[in-house]
């Protein structure tokens, strides 16, 4: 395993750990952009296909993007849609 892979694994672990304490997690679900309310576990799938995103953005979604407030989550989703 090279250094890049170790760093990538560490980022995934940190992201998963942090999502336990956050309000929302934005991620990929079955090819679509989705958001999970980590307080109650509800998942909302958008109609936005991630295949339209650049590879770097798709990689971020694989790890999950943690957001603490609904406005933070809305801002992240808006950035993906623009």
C-alpha positions as CSV (number, residue, x, y, z in Angstrom):
1,X,0.0,0.0,0.0
2,X,1.5,3.3,-1.0
3,X,1.4,6.6,0.9
4,X,-1.5,7.9,-1.1
5,X,-3.6,4.9,-0.3
6,X,-2.8,5.1,3.4
7,X,-3.8,8.8,3.4
8,X,-7.0,8.0,1.6
9,X,-7.9,5.3,4.1
10,X,-7.2,7.6,7.0
11,X,-9.5,10.3,5.4
12,X,-12.3,7.7,5.1
13,X,-11.9,6.7,8.7
14,X,-11.9,10.4,9.9
15,X,-14.9,11.2,7.7
16,X,-16.9,8.2,9.0
17,X,-16.0,9.1,12.6
18,X,-17.0,12.7,12.2
19,X,-20.3,11.9,10.5
20,X,-21.4,10.3,13.8
21,X,-21.3,13.7,15.4
22,X,-22.7,15.7,12.5
23,X,-26.2,16.5,11.5
24,X,-25.9,15.6,7.8
25,X,-23.8,13.4,5.5
26,X,-23.8,14.0,1.7
27,X,-22.8,11.0,-0.3
28,X,-23.4,8.9,-3.4
29,X,-26.3,6.4,-3.4
30,X,-26.9,4.2,-6.4
31,X,-25.4,6.8,-8.8
32,X,-27.3,9.8,-7.3
33,X,-26.4,12.5,-4.9
34,X,-28.0,11.8,-1.5
35,X,-28.1,13.4,2.0
36,X,-28.5,11.5,5.3
37,X,-29.8,13.1,8.5
38,X,-27.4,11.4,10.9
39,X,-29.7,12.2,13.9
40,X,-32.6,10.1,12.7
41,X,-31.0,8.1,9.8
42,X,-33.4,9.4,7.1
43,X,-31.9,9.4,3.7
44,X,-33.0,11.8,0.9
45,X,-31.9,11.0,-2.6
46,X,-31.8,13.8,-5.1
47,X,-32.3,13.5,-8.8
48,X,-28.8,14.6,-9.5
49,X,-26.7,11.9,-11.2
50,X,-23.1,11.9,-9.9
51,X,-21.8,10.8,-13.3
52,X,-22.1,14.4,-14.3
53,X,-19.5,15.4,-11.7
54,X,-15.7,15.5,-12.2
55,X,-13.8,12.5,-10.7
56,X,-12.5,14.6,-7.8
57,X,-16.0,15.5,-6.7
58,X,-17.1,11.8,-7.0
59,X,-14.2,10.9,-4.8
60,X,-15.3,13.4,-2.1
61,X,-18.8,11.8,-2.2
62,X,-17.4,8.3,-1.8
63,X,-15.9,9.4,1.5
64,X,-19.0,11.5,2.4
65,X,-19.2,15.2,3.2
66,X,-20.1,16.0,6.7
67,X,-22.3,19.1,7.4
68,X,-23.4,20.3,10.8
69,X,-26.4,22.4,9.8
70,X,-29.1,22.2,7.2
71,X,-27.8,25.5,5.7
72,X,-24.3,24.0,5.4
73,X,-25.8,20.9,3.6
74,X,-27.9,23.1,1.3
75,X,-24.8,25.1,0.4
76,X,-22.8,22.0,-0.5
77,X,-25.7,20.6,-2.6
78,X,-26.0,23.9,-4.4
79,X,-22.3,23.9,-5.2
80,X,-22.7,20.4,-6.8
81,X,-25.7,21.6,-8.8
82,X,-24.0,24.7,-10.2
